[in-house]
Amino acid sequence: MRLGPRIAHIGKDGSDGWEIYYRTRDMIEAGERVLNLTIGEPDIKTDPAILKAMHDSALAGNTGYTFGAGKRALREAIAARVAARTGVPTTWQNVVITPGGQAALYAVHMVLLAEGDTGLYCDPYYATYPGTIRATGAEALAVPTRPEDAFAPTEAAIAAAARRADGGARTILINTPNNPAGTVYSRATLEGIGRAAAAHDLWIVSDEVYETQVWEGEHLSPRALPGLADRTVVIGSMSKGHAMTGSRLGWVVGPEAVVEAVTTLATNSTYGVVPFIQDGALFALSRGAAFEEAVAAPFRRRRDIALEALAGSNAVRLVPPQGAMYLMLDIRATGLSGLAFAEALLAEERIAVMPGESFGQASAGHVRIAMTIEDGAFAEAIRRLAAFAERRLPARA
């Protein structure tokens, strides 16, 4: 008996580059002390008041099936939030609830792409992006970016990738604030993306799960730019902004036709999201901006810790850390690849970071760190990483 080809197509790139994370997990489970900066999960746990809201809802009987696009009250709350933040008129009919942001990404690409199409994504990228696109039967094609541009995509690069797809490009997946680079796309960058999308008739799929974590500038959704609302689909989530990663509560915001198509897919796949988790999310959203700022505060502090610790370093240069819970470190001065640096750092210092190559070729010679351990341990890790890098600088005559 043979398996269908879809899974092989998803994983056609081979390794997903997460071997260091798996090795780190095994070391920690064996009792070793490892300062783990690999995984983007907040060290803050879900607030007890949110858990109580879920608990009370479950005890009240909200444990059955949920069909369709999600509870109307939650969809209305998300629509109001989006409208207030972007200025774009948004109703509950523009929102569908999904089991997390990853399920939202999958669902959107399933309804926008067909076998034989091409979905574009920016390199460097979150690890699941190309596989998610290929899960639809389409091909995935990277749009290269440059460290000199803080890994922000350019209009010319998107247009060139669309031309390489030979007329088959249908979507461009972007992520701001960005994982792994920590870049917040400027208005000029987003306007360039919009022009390229219009010129090549692309849907813009905008992953905005880090929207509450902005340290410099401001978060701007392409959906808010003139002429782009009808070709933009936004992915949101409770995971990062509300420390609810395990609750699996995300959403899609877009034109009603997209929402209806995603709802049809949900009816034939997930059957919706657990109702008491939806009620917990509604409660969490009601706590407002102050709550979200409190969840984001540790990452802002740790960014400042890293800026101070790496100031003046000859071996490590920070890609401007504008948002999200990550820092991208340029370690090319050491002469090591990101992978070689990360492997040696783990072996010698018991500090775990992700090689830049795990996120594509544009970030080769870099490492990504997640600011997700407590402040003291984080400061220790950054100091030791910097000293390790200095020792790796080539000898000068």
C-alpha positions in Angstrom: 0.0 0.0 0.0 1.4 3.4 -0.9 1.0 6.8 0.8 -0.4 9.7 -1.0 2.3 12.2 -2.3 1.1 15.2 -0.4 3.3 14.8 2.8 6.4 14.2 0.7 5.6 17.4 -1.2 5.2 19.3 2.1 8.6 18.1 3.3 10.5 18.2 0.0 13.2 20.5 1.5 14.3 17.7 3.8 15.4 18.8 7.3 13.4 21.6 9.0 16.5 22.8 10.7 15.3 22.3 14.2 17.8 19.6 15.3 19.5 21.9 17.8 16.2 22.5 19.5 15.5 18.8 19.7 19.1 18.2 21.1 18.6 20.9 23.6 15.3 19.5 24.8 16.9 16.1 25.3 19.8 17.6 27.3 17.4 19.5 29.6 15.3 16.3 30.1 18.6 14.5 31.0 19.1 17.1 33.8 21.7 19.4 32.2 21.5 23.1 32.7 21.1 24.7 29.3 20.1 28.3 28.7 17.5 27.7 26.0 17.0 30.6 23.6 15.6 28.5 20.8 11.8 28.4 21.2 9.4 31.3 20.8 7.0 30.5 23.6 6.5 33.2 26.3 7.9 32.2 29.7 4.8 34.0 31.1 2.1 31.4 31.5 -1.6 32.0 30.7 -3.1 34.4 33.3 -5.1 32.5 36.0 -8.1 34.9 35.4 -8.2 33.7 31.8 -8.1 30.1 32.9 -10.9 30.7 35.3 -13.0 32.2 32.6 -12.5 29.0 30.6 -13.2 26.9 33.6 -16.4 28.7 34.4 -17.5 28.5 30.8 -16.8 24.7 30.7 -18.7 24.1 33.9 -21.6 26.1 32.5 -21.9 23.5 29.8 -19.9 25.1 26.9 -18.2 21.8 26.0 -20.1 20.8 22.8 -19.5 21.0 19.1 -18.9 24.4 17.6 -19.8 24.6 13.9 -19.0 27.3 11.4 -16.9 30.4 11.8 -17.0 30.7 15.6 -19.0 32.4 18.3 -20.5 35.6 17.1 -19.6 37.5 20.3 -15.9 36.7 19.8 -16.0 37.5 16.1 -17.6 40.8 16.9 -14.9 41.6 19.5 -12.1 40.8 17.1 -13.8 42.9 14.4 -14.1 45.8 16.7 -10.5 45.5 17.8 -9.3 45.4 14.2 -11.4 48.3 13.1 -10.2 50.4 16.1 -6.5 49.6 15.4 -6.5 49.9 11.6 -9.3 52.3 10.8 -10.7 49.8 8.3 -14.4 49.0 8.6 -14.6 45.5 9.8 -17.6 43.4 10.9 -18.0 40.0 12.4 -18.7 38.7 8.9 -15.1 39.5 8.0 -13.8 37.2 10.8 -13.5 33.4 11.2 -12.1 31.7 14.3 -9.5 29.0 13.8 -7.6 26.5 16.1 -4.5 28.8 16.3 -2.6 30.9 13.9 -1.0 27.9 12.1 -4.4 26.5 11.3 -5.4 30.0 10.0 -2.3 30.0 7.7 -3.1 26.6 6.4 -6.8 27.4 5.9 -6.1 30.6 4.0 -3.6 29.0 1.6 -6.0 26.1 1.1 -8.7 28.5 -0.1 -6.5 30.8 -2.1 -4.2 28.3 -3.9 -4.7 25.4 -6.3 -2.4 22.6 -7.4 0.0 24.1 -9.9 -0.2 27.6 -8.4 2.8 29.2 -6.6 2.7 30.8 -3.2 5.5 33.4 -2.4 7.0 33.9 1.0 9.9 36.0 2.3 13.3 34.5 3.2 14.1 34.3 6.2 10.9 32.8 7.2 9.1 31.0 10.0 9.8 27.3 9.7 6.3 26.1 8.6 5.7 28.7 5.8 6.9 26.8 2.8 5.4 23.5 4.0 2.1 25.2 4.7 2.0 26.5 1.1 3.0 23.1 -0.4 0.3 21.4 1.7 -2.2 22.8 -0.7 -0.5 21.1 -3.7 1.0 24.4 -4.8 4.7 25.2 -5.1 6.4 27.5 -2.6 8.9 30.1 -3.9 11.1 32.3 -1.6 11.5 36.0 -2.0 15.1 36.8 -1.0 15.8 39.7 1.4 19.1 41.2 2.6 20.6 41.8 6.1 21.4 45.3 4.9 17.6 45.9 4.6 16.9 44.4 8.0 15.5 41.5 6.0 12.5 43.5 4.8 11.3 42.5 1.3 11.4 44.9 -1.6 8.9 45.6 -4.3 11.5 44.6 -6.9 12.3 41.3 -5.2 8.6 40.3 -5.0 8.1 41.3 -8.6 11.1 39.2 -9.7 9.8 36.2 -7.8 6.4 36.5 -9.3 8.0 36.6 -12.8 10.0 33.5 -11.9 6.7 31.7 -11.1 5.9 32.2 -14.8 2.4 33.5 -14.2 1.5 31.0 -11.5 2.1 33.2 -8.4 -1.2 33.8 -6.5 -0.2 34.8 -3.0 2.6 36.6 -1.1 3.0 35.7 2.6 4.5 38.4 4.8 5.1 38.6 8.6 5.3 41.9 10.5 6.5 42.2 13.3 8.8 39.5 11.9 9.9 36.1 13.1 12.9 35.5 12.9 14.3 38.9 12.2 12.5 41.2 14.7 11.8 43.7 11.9 8.7 45.8 11.8 7.9 46.6 8.2 7.7 50.3 7.5 4.9 52.0 5.5 7.2 52.3 2.6 8.0 48.6 2.6 4.3 47.7 2.8 3.4 50.2 0.0 6.0 48.4 -2.1 4.5 45.1 -1.3 1.1 46.4 -2.2 2.3 47.7 -5.6 3.9 44.4 -6.4 0.8 42.5 -5.3 -1.4 44.7 -7.5 0.9 44.5 -10.5 1.0 40.7 -10.3 -2.6 40.1 -9.0 -1.4 38.5 -5.7 -3.3 38.0 -2.5 -1.4 39.4 0.5 -1.4 37.0 3.4 -0.3 39.1 6.4 0.8 37.1 9.5 0.4 39.6 12.3 0.5 37.4 15.4 3.2 39.7 17.0 1.2 42.9 16.5 1.3 43.7 20.3 5.1 43.4 20.4 6.5 46.6 18.8 9.6 48.3 20.3 10.4 50.8 17.5 8.0 52.4 15.0 4.4 51.2 14.8 2.6 48.2 13.5 0.8 48.8 10.3 -1.3 46.2 8.5 -1.3 46.2 4.7 -5.1 45.9 5.0 -5.1 49.5 6.2 -3.4 50.9 3.1 -5.4 52.4 0.2 -6.7 49.8 -2.2 -5.4 46.7 -0.4 -8.3 45.7 1.9 -9.9 43.6 -0.9 -6.7 41.7 -1.6 -5.4 41.2 2.0 -6.1 38.4 4.4 -4.8 38.9 8.0 -3.8 36.1 10.4 -4.1 36.8 14.1 -3.7 34.8 17.3 -4.1 34.8 21.1 -0.8 32.9 21.5 1.8 35.7 21.7 -0.1 38.8 22.8 -2.0 37.0 25.5 0.4 34.1 26.4 -2.1 31.5 25.3 0.0 29.3 23.0 -1.6 26.0 24.1 -5.1 27.2 23.8 -5.0 27.2 20.0 -7.1 30.2 19.3 -6.5 32.2 16.1 -8.4 34.0 13.4 -8.6 35.1 9.9 -9.7 38.6 8.9 -10.5 39.3 5.2 -13.2 39.7 2.6 -16.4 37.9 3.2 -15.8 35.4 0.4 -12.6 34.3 2.0 -14.3 34.0 5.4 -17.0 31.8 3.9 -14.5 29.6 2.1 -12.4 29.1 5.3 -15.7 28.3 7.2 -16.5 25.6 4.6 -13.0 24.1 5.1 -13.5 24.1 8.9 -16.8 22.2 8.5 -14.9 19.5 6.7 -11.7 19.5 8.9 -11.6 21.0 12.4 -15.3 21.5 13.2 -14.4 24.7 14.9 -12.7 25.7 18.2 -13.6 24.5 21.7 -16.4 26.8 22.9 -15.0 27.4 26.4 -11.7 28.4 24.9 -13.5 30.9 22.7 -15.1 32.3 25.8 -11.7 32.5 27.5 -10.4 34.4 24.5 -13.3 36.8 24.6 -12.6 37.5 28.3 -8.8 37.9 27.6 -9.5 40.5 24.8 -11.8 42.4 27.2 -8.8 43.1 29.4 -7.5 45.6 26.9 -4.2 47.1 25.9 -2.8 47.3 29.4 -2.9 43.6 29.8 -1.2 43.1 26.4 1.5 45.5 27.3 2.2 43.6 30.5 2.6 40.4 28.5 5.0 42.2 26.1 7.0 44.0 28.8 9.6 41.2 29.5 10.6 41.1 25.9 11.1 44.8 25.7 13.3 44.6 28.9 15.3 41.8 27.5 15.8 43.6 24.2 17.3 46.5 26.2 19.5 44.0 28.1 20.8 42.6 24.8 21.4 46.1 23.4 23.5 47.0 26.4 25.4 43.8 26.5 26.3 43.8 22.8 27.2 47.5 22.5 30.6 47.8 21.1 31.0 44.1 20.2 33.3 43.4 17.3 32.0 39.9 16.9 28.2 40.3 17.1 26.0 42.8 15.4 22.3 43.1 16.1 19.9 43.3 13.3 17.8 46.3 14.4 15.4 44.7 17.0 12.2 46.6 16.3 9.5 44.0 17.4 8.6 40.5 18.4 10.3 38.3 21.0 13.4 37.5 18.9 16.8 39.0 18.1 18.8 38.2 15.0 22.5 38.3 15.6 25.0 38.7 12.7 28.0 36.6 13.6 29.7 36.6 10.2 32.7 38.4 11.7 33.6 35.1 13.4 34.0 33.3 10.0 31.5 30.7 11.2 28.2 29.7 9.7 25.1 30.1 11.8 24.9 26.4 12.2 28.6 25.9 13.2 28.3 28.8 15.7 25.1 27.4 17.3 26.5 23.9 17.5 29.8 25.1 19.1 27.9 27.4 21.5 25.7 24.6 22.7 28.6 22.1 23.1 31.0 24.5 24.9 28.7 26.9 26.7 25.4 25.0 27.1 23.6 28.0 25.4 21.1 27.0 22.7 20.3 29.3 19.8 18.8 28.7 16.4 21.0 28.9 13.3 20.0 31.5 10.8 20.1 28.8 8.2 17.1 27.2 9.9 15.0 30.1 8.5 16.4 30.2 5.0 19.5 31.3 3.1 19.1 35.0 3.5 20.0 34.7 7.2 23.0 32.4 6.8 25.8 33.6 9.1 23.3 34.7 11.7 21.7 33.1 14.8 18.2 33.8 16.2 17.7 34.0 19.9 14.3 33.9 21.6 14.0 36.3 24.5 12.0 33.7 26.5 13.9 33.0 29.7 13.9 35.1 32.8 16.0 38.3 32.9 18.9 37.2 34.9 19.5 34.0 32.9 19.0 35.9 29.7 21.6 38.5 30.6 24.0 35.7 31.5 23.4 34.0 28.2 24.0 37.2 26.2 27.2 38.0 28.0 28.6 34.5 27.5 27.5 34.4 23.9 29.3 37.7 23.2 32.5 36.5 24.9 32.3 33.2 23.0 32.0 35.1 19.7 34.9 37.4 20.5 37.1 34.3 21.1 36.2 33.1 17.6 37.3 36.3 15.8 40.1 35.5 13.3 43.5 36.5 14.5 44.7 39.8 13.2 48.3 40.4 12.0 
